[in-house]
């Protein structure tokens, strides 16, 4: 695992230096499954994040494919530029709190709009903290979360 982390860190730093950005990338692993690469805030934040995080996801994909091509077992990578994803998740949870309260007060299920896998993961985690049940339903771009009150005794 340590070799995969070191390779991903070096790969990302080399890619950034291609764009004229010589900075340290902070590499960790949260759960032993996903390599977390944190790029500090720089004058290229907007460029590296891209529109709605598209460039950041591309950097993430390229790093993951580089690990796979080098034969590493650990190829799941999460890239965050200037804590963009962290702040996005915090804003999403703030919005979701209203949905959670609505489900708690009404006792009825609520279907949310389709969202990407990362956002669904944030909602699932937050729903547990509110004592709600959350399920993902649908396929592809239509995949969404259904929030419902947790069963009694669960």
C-alpha positions, 0 to 999 in steps of 0.5 A: 500500500505504501508503494502505491501511495508513494507512486500516486503522490509522485505521479500527481506531482509530476503532472502538476509540474507539467503545468508549471506548478511545483507543489507538494501533494499530501497523500494519505489513505483513510480506510486502507482502500482509497488513496487520498491526494490533497493538493494545497491551494494555489493560483491554479485552483480554478484550472485544476478543479475545472467546471463543477470539478471535471478537471479534478475528476480527470486527474483522479481518473488518470492517476487511478489508471496509472496505478492500474497500469503499473500493476498496483492492487490499490487503484482507487484514488480521490483527488481534492484541490484546495479542499474543494470536495470537503467544502462541497460535501459540507454544503450538501449536508447543510442542504440535506438537513432540511430533507432529513427534518422533513422525513422525520416530521412527516414520517414519509419517504422522500426521493431526492434528485439524481446525484453522482456517487460521491454525493450519494455517499455523503448523503448516506453517511449523513442520513445515518447520523440523523437516524434515517434509512437511505437507499440508492435506487435507479440506474446510471444518471437516474440513480438517486437516494430515497430517504425514509424513517428508520424501522423501530428497533433497528 
